[in-house]
């Protein structure tokens, strides 16, 4: 039998996993923008 607390714990861990994935995706997106910005900056300097 599954208790209410088990369900809450499962939902919380799934939510944390999703938040973590979103965080990685946001960082990945930020890295691309940084990479493009860096490339443009280097091109402008050369």
N, CA, C and O atoms as CSV, one atom per row, in Angstrom:
chain,resi,resn,atom,element,x,y,z
A,1,UNK,N,N,0.833,-1.202,0.000
A,1,UNK,CA,C,0.000,0.000,0.000
A,1,UNK,C,C,0.868,1.252,0.000
A,1,UNK,O,O,1.840,1.344,0.749
A,2,UNK,N,N,0.517,2.194,-0.828
A,2,UNK,CA,C,1.285,3.436,-0.932
A,2,UNK,C,C,0.639,4.489,-0.048
A,2,UNK,O,O,-0.564,4.738,-0.136
A,3,UNK,N,N,1.441,5.100,0.797
A,3,UNK,CA,C,0.908,6.147,1.673
A,3,UNK,C,C,0.963,7.500,0.974
A,3,UNK,O,O,1.651,7.659,-0.034
A,4,UNK,N,N,0.238,8.465,1.513
A,4,UNK,CA,C,0.224,9.816,0.951
A,4,UNK,C,C,1.618,10.424,0.920
A,4,UNK,O,O,1.977,11.129,-0.023
A,5,UNK,N,N,2.405,10.142,1.965
A,5,UNK,CA,C,3.754,10.709,2.044
A,5,UNK,C,C,4.647,10.181,0.927
A,5,UNK,O,O,5.459,10.916,0.365
A,6,UNK,N,N,4.487,8.897,0.615
A,6,UNK,CA,C,5.266,8.306,-0.489
A,6,UNK,C,C,4.957,9.009,-1.804
A,6,UNK,O,O,5.851,9.295,-2.601
A,7,UNK,N,N,3.660,9.284,-2.015
A,7,UNK,CA,C,3.251,9.966,-3.247
A,7,UNK,C,C,3.857,11.364,-3.297
A,7,UNK,O,O,4.378,11.785,-4.329
A,8,UNK,N,N,3.785,12.085,-2.170
A,8,UNK,CA,C,4.342,13.447,-2.113
A,8,UNK,C,C,5.851,13.409,-2.375
A,8,UNK,O,O,6.377,14.238,-3.118
A,9,UNK,N,N,6.546,12.439,-1.757
A,9,UNK,CA,C,7.995,12.313,-1.941
A,9,UNK,C,C,8.337,12.034,-3.402
A,9,UNK,O,O,9.296,12.589,-3.938
A,10,UNK,N,N,7.549,11.172,-4.043
A,10,UNK,CA,C,7.781,10.836,-5.451
A,10,UNK,C,C,7.569,12.054,-6.336
A,10,UNK,O,O,8.377,12.343,-7.219
A,11,UNK,N,N,6.473,12.765,-6.089
A,11,UNK,CA,C,6.170,13.964,-6.877
A,11,UNK,C,C,7.262,15.006,-6.680
A,11,UNK,O,O,7.704,15.640,-7.638
A,12,UNK,N,N,7.700,15.182,-5.426
A,12,UNK,CA,C,8.750,16.162,-5.140
A,12,UNK,C,C,10.051,15.816,-5.852
A,12,UNK,O,O,10.703,16.693,-6.418
A,13,UNK,N,N,10.435,14.530,-5.825
A,13,UNK,CA,C,11.689,14.140,-6.476
A,13,UNK,C,C,11.580,14.298,-7.992
A,13,UNK,O,O,12.549,14.679,-8.649
A,14,UNK,N,N,10.395,14.004,-8.551
A,14,UNK,CA,C,10.194,14.201,-9.989
A,14,UNK,C,C,10.271,15.676,-10.330
A,14,UNK,O,O,10.868,16.056,-11.337
A,15,UNK,N,N,9.661,16.515,-9.485
A,15,UNK,CA,C,9.670,17.966,-9.698
A,15,UNK,C,C,11.108,18.473,-9.639
A,15,UNK,O,O,11.512,19.296,-10.461
A,16,UNK,N,N,11.883,17.981,-8.662
A,16,UNK,CA,C,13.279,18.400,-8.529
A,16,UNK,C,C,14.085,18.007,-9.759
A,16,UNK,O,O,14.920,18.775,-10.236
A,17,UNK,N,N,13.829,16.802,-10.271
A,17,UNK,CA,C,14.512,16.348,-11.483
A,17,UNK,C,C,14.183,17.257,-12.655
A,17,UNK,O,O,15.065,17.636,-13.426
A,18,UNK,N,N,12.900,17.606,-12.785
A,18,UNK,CA,C,12.480,18.488,-13.874
A,18,UNK,C,C,13.140,19.856,-13.740
A,18,UNK,O,O,13.644,20.407,-14.719
A,19,UNK,N,N,13.137,20.407,-12.516
A,19,UNK,CA,C,13.759,21.708,-12.278
A,19,UNK,C,C,15.239,21.658,-12.635
A,19,UNK,O,O,15.781,22.601,-13.211
A,20,UNK,N,N,15.893,20.541,-12.285
A,20,UNK,CA,C,17.309,20.369,-12.570
A,20,UNK,C,C,17.551,20.330,-14.074
A,20,UNK,O,O,18.500,20.932,-14.577
A,21,UNK,N,N,16.669,19.605,-14.795
A,21,UNK,CA,C,16.785,19.530,-16.255
A,21,UNK,C,C,16.574,20.905,-16.875
A,21,UNK,O,O,17.307,21.303,-17.781
A,22,UNK,N,N,15.567,21.632,-16.383
A,22,UNK,CA,C,15.311,22.980,-16.895
A,22,UNK,C,C,16.517,23.878,-16.631
A,22,UNK,O,O,16.893,24.691,-17.476
A,23,UNK,N,N,17.119,23.723,-15.454
A,23,UNK,CA,C,18.285,24.532,-15.096
A,23,UNK,C,C,19.437,24.252,-16.058
A,23,UNK,O,O,20.090,25.180,-16.534
A,24,UNK,N,N,19.684,22.977,-16.343
A,24,UNK,CA,C,20.739,22.598,-17.289
A,24,UNK,C,C,20.438,23.162,-18.677
A,24,UNK,O,O,21.330,23.670,-19.355
A,25,UNK,N,N,19.161,23.066,-19.096
A,25,UNK,CA,C,18.779,23.599,-20.402
A,25,UNK,C,C,19.008,25.105,-20.450
A,25,UNK,O,O,19.502,25.630,-21.448
A,26,UNK,N,N,18.645,25.804,-19.362
A,26,UNK,CA,C,18.856,27.250,-19.296
A,26,UNK,C,C,20.343,27.575,-19.376
A,26,UNK,O,O,20.737,28.508,-20.076
A,27,UNK,N,N,21.174,26.809,-18.662
A,27,UNK,CA,C,22.617,27.038,-18.670
A,27,UNK,C,C,23.196,26.777,-20.055
A,27,UNK,O,O,24.063,27.511,-20.527
A,28,UNK,N,N,22.702,25.715,-20.701
A,28,UNK,CA,C,23.148,25.330,-22.037
A,28,UNK,C,C,22.828,26.454,-23.020
A,28,UNK,O,O,23.654,26.812,-23.859
A,29,UNK,N,N,21.625,27.002,-22.908
A,29,UNK,CA,C,21.171,28.120,-23.744
A,29,UNK,C,C,22.061,29.339,-23.507
A,29,UNK,O,O,22.463,30.023,-24.448
A,30,UNK,N,N,22.361,29.598,-22.234
A,30,UNK,CA,C,23.213,30.716,-21.841
A,30,UNK,C,C,24.626,30.538,-22.406
A,30,UNK,O,O,25.243,31.501,-22.860
A,31,UNK,N,N,25.128,29.314,-22.377
A,31,UNK,CA,C,26.464,29.022,-22.921
A,31,UNK,C,C,26.517,29.313,-24.414
A,31,UNK,O,O,27.512,29.846,-24.904
A,32,UNK,N,N,25.454,28.968,-25.147
A,32,UNK,CA,C,25.405,29.244,-26.590
A,32,UNK,C,C,25.445,30.746,-26.835
A,32,UNK,O,O,26.191,31.222,-27.690
A,33,UNK,N,N,24.634,31.496,-26.075
A,33,UNK,CA,C,24.616,32.958,-26.225
A,33,UNK,C,C,25.999,33.521,-25.906
A,33,UNK,O,O,26.492,34.397,-26.616
A,34,UNK,N,N,26.624,33.021,-24.840
A,34,UNK,CA,C,27.975,33.445,-24.474
A,34,UNK,C,C,28.958,33.132,-25.591
A,34,UNK,O,O,29.804,33.958,-25.934
A,35,UNK,N,N,28.842,31.926,-26.161
A,35,UNK,CA,C,29.735,31.503,-27.241
A,35,UNK,C,C,29.594,32.397,-28.459
A,35,UNK,O,O,30.592,32.792,-29.062
A,36,UNK,N,N,28.347,32.720,-28.828
A,36,UNK,CA,C,28.105,33.604,-29.974
A,36,UNK,C,C,28.653,34.995,-29.673
A,36,UNK,O,O,29.308,35.610,-30.515
A,37,UNK,N,N,28.382,35.480,-28.473
A,37,UNK,CA,C,28.877,36.798,-28.065
A,37,UNK,C,C,30.397,36.857,-28.110
A,37,UNK,O,O,30.974,37.839,-28.577
A,38,UNK,N,N,31.041,35.804,-27.624
A,38,UNK,CA,C,32.505,35.735,-27.615
A,38,UNK,C,C,33.054,35.718,-29.036
A,38,UNK,O,O,34.031,36.403,-29.338
A,39,UNK,N,N,32.421,34.929,-29.911
A,39,UNK,CA,C,32.849,34.846,-31.311
A,39,UNK,C,C,32.723,36.206,-31.996
A,39,UNK,O,O,33.628,36.631,-32.713
A,40,UNK,N,N,31.604,36.880,-31.773
A,40,UNK,CA,C,31.398,38.208,-32.370
A,40,UNK,C,C,32.424,39.201,-31.836
A,40,UNK,O,O,32.958,40.020,-32.583
A,41,UNK,N,N,32.692,39.119,-30.537
A,41,UNK,CA,C,33.652,40.025,-29.902
A,41,UNK,C,C,35.062,39.790,-30.465
A,41,UNK,O,O,35.790,40.743,-30.743
A,42,UNK,N,N,35.440,38.517,-30.631
A,42,UNK,CA,C,36.754,38.186,-31.195
A,42,UNK,C,C,36.852,38.642,-32.650
A,42,UNK,O,O,37.889,39.155,-33.069
A,43,UNK,N,N,35.767,38.458,-33.428
A,43,UNK,CA,C,35.748,38.908,-34.818
A,43,UNK,C,C,35.895,40.421,-34.898
A,43,UNK,O,O,36.589,40.938,-35.773
A,44,UNK,N,N,35.250,41.119,-33.994
A,44,UNK,CA,C,35.316,42.584,-33.975
A,44,UNK,C,C,36.730,43.062,-33.647
A,44,UNK,O,O,37.159,44.103,-34.142
A,45,UNK,N,N,37.448,42.319,-32.825
A,45,UNK,CA,C,38.796,42.711,-32.414
A,45,UNK,C,C,39.826,42.449,-33.502
A,45,UNK,O,O,40.805,43.186,-33.623
A,46,UNK,N,N,39.613,41.405,-34.295
A,46,UNK,CA,C,40.603,41.019,-35.309
A,46,UNK,C,C,40.553,41.947,-36.523
A,46,UNK,O,O,41.319,41.765,-37.471
